[in-house]
Amino acid sequence: MEKKNSSPLCYKKGKLHFDNIPLSTIAGKVKTPFYLYSEKTLVENFNYFLDSANSAQINRPLICFALKANPNLKLLKSLAKAGAGADIVSGGELKRALDAGVKASKIVFSGVGKTQEEIIKGIKAGIYSFNVESIEELELINIEAKKLKKRARVAFRLNPKVHAKTHKHISTGFKTHKFGILKSDILKAVKNKKLWTHTDLVGLSMHIGSQLTCLKATRKAVKELGTLAIEVNRPLDFLDVGGGLGVDYGPEEKKKFSTPFQYMDLISKQLKTSFYKKYAFENDTRIVFEPGRVIAARAGAFITKVVRTKKSEDCFFAIVDGGMNDFVRTSLYGAYHEIYTEKKGSGKKIKTDIVGPICETADCFGTGRSLPKLKSGDLISVADVGAYGFSMASHYNMRELPKEIIVKKSGSFS
Ligand SMILES: *Cc1c(COP(=O)(O)O)cnc(C)c1O
């Protein structure tokens, strides 16, 4: 289980290939900039995550892919076929998951701002769980279920009061964050019969942040979740440990990364001691995961073309036709992503800033990268953009959204 999540990008005879197809072949048929996805890599990463859970003896794992990482319909269909459920955060994502063939019985609905309309849609669809983030939300679900003459399945999302060491915009598990409910409030609500006339408490959930590397906070939070489950003292269908496992994007992330197996092993051991050993009911509570990034990131590349180059004293700029509206992670989080040129090049490398056309200094995919000297018309690939890539794209500067191209397992692309 030491396998790493593989990338579809590699050089063959000095030319960049994606899933064994020369990049120039694909770019000859599609206008840049565009996203390029590997169905094979995506499904492999999903299976790797699931296999890791099984090897670590996680009980009946359910992997609910976090749709916000990549809601592409065709990719979701492939994941649904492979057995994935979905973690959704809006009515739009609910529709998309169902359209892709994800069973309602495998859908969990997270988010602090679920509207009345979204709650009604979720109840009608019969989703696996509303992961509720406030008592007010639970009250509304109970009222709407009553009106529909149905029962809604709910889980409390615990705020475990841990500090996940990640970018401050994607850390979600501390008491000053808007997410989840504090333990004392959950314990009170469990006993309040008025909240449960048309709802059933079927699980407990957590999610402490994204791009997690150090798993100390994860261990602590899982322990809190297990302990709460014992104190709640009810039979539970599932414990949902959320998503967030990080991806090694490249040299600037000089941290130690955990593999899916190490992650699963840690969760499995922690739950054994803090939950399963003390659980008073039938020992069949299953474990739900909500991974997004670790499944999808490596499966995507962003392909963009050099419009022109420009020199300014010591700086050499390659100005490309893709911008921060197409792919925003580097601008928004200062994230590092590997950048590959179409030709590997054997000559002298030049420190290059790869920048877009948008009127913002932050519109930049990488600075000071050692690359072969670029010229107008050259292709560039930004790697590992399959998660939080297209899903965060916008029309900023009145630009069109980039296309999405999928290389299928059969080797054809569309
Ligand atoms: C964003 C999110 C996830 C997925 O996070 P990743 O870092 O992509 O794995 C899972 N659960 C919830 C509630 C989320 O908001």
The ligand as an SDF file (V2000), in Angstrom:
LIG
                    3D

 15 15  0  0  0  0  0  0  0  0999 V2000
  -15.0250   20.6190    0.9970 C   0  0  0  0  0  0  0  0  0  0  0  0
  -15.5960   19.5700    1.8330 C   0  0  0  0  0  0  0  0  0  0  0  0
  -15.1330   18.2530    1.7160 C   0  0  0  0  0  0  0  0  0  0  0  0
  -14.0250   17.8330    0.7820 C   0  0  0  0  0  0  0  0  0  0  0  0
  -12.7740   18.3130    1.1420 O   0  0  0  0  0  0  0  0  0  0  0  0
  -11.4660   17.8100    0.3610 P   0  0  0  0  0  0  0  0  0  0  0  0
  -10.3630   18.5670    0.9620 O   0  0  0  0  0  0  0  0  0  0  0  0
  -11.6540   18.1230   -1.0750 O   0  0  0  0  0  0  0  0  0  0  0  0
  -11.3440   16.3410    0.5970 O   0  0  0  0  0  0  0  0  0  0  0  0
  -15.7380   17.2860    2.4920 C   0  0  0  0  0  0  0  0  0  0  0  0
  -16.7290   17.5970    3.3670 N   0  0  0  0  0  0  0  0  0  0  0  0
  -17.1890   18.8630    3.5070 C   0  0  0  0  0  0  0  0  0  0  0  0
  -18.2690   19.1230    4.4830 C   0  0  0  0  0  0  0  0  0  0  0  0
  -16.6300   19.8790    2.7490 C   0  0  0  0  0  0  0  0  0  0  0  0
  -17.0710   21.1330    2.9070 O   0  0  0  0  0  0  0  0  0  0  0  0
  1  2  1  0
  2  3  1  0
  2 14  2  0
  3  4  1  0
  3 10  2  0
  4  5  1  0
  5  6  1  0
  6  7  2  0
  6  8  1  0
  6  9  1  0
 10 11  1  0
 11 12  2  0
 12 13  1  0
 12 14  1  0
 14 15  1  0
M  END
$$$$
